[in-house]
Amino acid sequence: MDIKVWMYVVYLAVSIGLTIWVARALARNGLIFLEEVFADERLAQAVNSLLVVGFYLLNLGYVTVAMKHADPVRSTSQAMEELSLKIGLVLLVLGALHFFNVFALGRYRRNRLRQLATHPPIAPIGRLPMPTGPYGSQLVGSQPGGPQPGGPQPSAGPPANPPTR
């Protein structure tokens, strides 16, 4: 067989093996996360199965599209270089799909938790006393007309005695 054919065989074997291994690991470990995200075990299992199917479709589709190599492969070292490039791209696609799923599900979880939060996270301990001013329960300067008599007056310009050096 030609070196290029062996390169394709190794590429497919490694790529499909990696895809199956990653999909199983994500399905097994992601189910716990999905159960917490959706708060429903049946829904979490269904979404987990759909994510695995989508993962297989996207990744194996990419593997088959990226398999073609137009240039001739003349040596084993050139085949290894091309093989490492192709497998590296498969790993990057696997990682990108994983991070996209985690980001999307994390965002969904945060929104669901925000909708469920109807009360403050901590019960109030007590009340702070309201400060009172010289005119009963109103604070100085709380009237729309400006500062009240006896309160601090704003300065109208520069200080009367500028500092000397």
N, C-alpha and C positions, 0 to 999 in steps of 0.2 A: 504494500500500500504506500501511497504518497505521504510525505511528511505533513502536508496540509490536511489530509484526511485524519491522520492521527491527532493533529492539533484540534480538529473539530470534535473528535470523539472524546478527548480528554476535557475539552471545554464544556461539552454538554454534560458529561458525567459529573464534573465538579460543580457546575452551575445548578444542575437539577438537585444534586445532593445538598448543596448549601441552601437552596430554596426550601426543600422539605424540612431540613433541620431547623432553620429559622422559623418557618411557619409553625412547626410543632411547639417550639419553645415559646413563641409569642402566644399561641392559642392556649397553652397550658398555664402560663404565668399571667397572661392578660385577662383570663376569665375572672380572676379575683378582683382586678381593677374594674372590669366592666360591671360586675355585680354591685360594687360600691357606687359606680357612676349612675347606673340605672335604678338601683334599689329594687330590682325585680330579677329573680334568678332565671326564669324562663326567657325573659327579654334579653338578658345578658348572654345566655347561651346562643340564642338566635343571632344576635349581633356578632358574637364571636365567630360563629360559623360563616356568616356573610363576609366578615373581614378576612377570614382565611381564604375563602374562595376568591375574593377580589385580589388578595395578595398573590395567590398563585397565578391568576390571569395576568396581572400587571407584570410580575417578574418573569414568568416564563415567556410571555409575549416579548418582553425586552430581550431576553436571552436569544430567542430565535431571530429577532430582527438584527441584533448585533453580531450574529454568528458569521455573517458573510465577510470575507476578506478578499478584496479585489487583486491585490498584488501577489505575485508568486512567492512562495516560501522556499528558499533555497538551502537553508541549513537548520539544524536542530536548535541552535541558539536563537535564530530569528523566530522560529516557531514558539520557543519559550517566552521570548519578549512579547510577542503578540498575544499569547495565551495569558500572560500575567496582566497585560493591559485589559483584556476582555473580562477576566475574572475580577479584577479591581473595579471595573465599571459596574459589574453585577453587584459587588458588595456595596458600592456607593448607592446604587438604586435601592438595595435592601434597607440600608440605613436611612435613606431619605423617606421611604415609605413608612418605616417604623416611627420616625420622629414626627411625620405629618399626622399619623394616627394618634400618637400620644398627645400632640398639641391640640388636635380637634376634640378628642375625648376629654381632655383636661379642661378645655374651655367650656364644653357642654356641662361638665360637672360643676364648675364654678357658677355658671348661670342657674343651674337647677338648685344649688345650695342657696344662692342669693334669693331665689323666688320662695324657697321654703322658710327662710329666716323672717319671721313676722314679729319677733320681739328682740330686744337688745340682748347681746350675748351675756351680760352680767346684770343682775338685778340691782337697782339703785340702793345704796346703803342708807342714805338720809338726804336731807336738804341743807343747802348752805343758807346762813342767815342773810337777809337782805339788808344792805347798809342803808342807814337813814341819814339825811342831811339836816341842816338847821331848820328847815321848813316842813317838818313832818316826815312823811314817808318818801318825799321826792328827793332825788339827788341834785346837787348843785349843777347847773348847766343843762338840766334835762328838759327845760322848757324850750319851745321853738324860738323864742325871742332872744336867745343868747345867754350869756352868763348872768347869774343872779347877783344881787347886791351882797357884798362881803366875800365873794369868790375871787379867785385870781384874775387880774386884768391883763389882757395881752398888751405887749409893748408896741408903741406906734412907730418906732424908728430905732436908730442906733443908740447905744448907751450914752448917757449924758457925759460921762468922763471916759474917753477912750484910754486904754492902757498905754503907758509910756515905756520906752526901752531904757 
